[in-house]
Amino acid sequence: MPENNRFGPLDLPIDAENHVTMTVDEYETIRLIDQEGFTQEECAKQMNIARSTVQGIYIEARKKLANSLVNGKVLLIEGGEYRLCEGLGNGCGRGCHRHRRGRRFINDDADRDS
């Protein structure tokens, strides 16, 4: 989970017209691809979903980032379809080795129609 889930002009009240909601799975694709330097294929493997699904999630996430930045809207990160690992080797079953930052994430995306 992100350490902070609200970004942008923080003095604005949150209503339907001045905020953008990014899901946790969208946030994770941005983090893995743009910050960690993963390819879409590597991101898909980490999140345990199809590469084409990653591509769709990533496109939507970037649109939301642009909307927030260009239009001065608050960006909220919440919701979405995901499952967090319970701890070292428990939960995701993927043998995550991403303990350095305390984030162990995979997406439970079996029902998504992307």
Summary of the structure (lengths in Angstrom):
residues: 114
radius of gyration: 14.5
end to end distance: 22.5
largest distance: 41.9
contacts: 291
relative contact order: 0.23
helix: 39%
strand: 14%
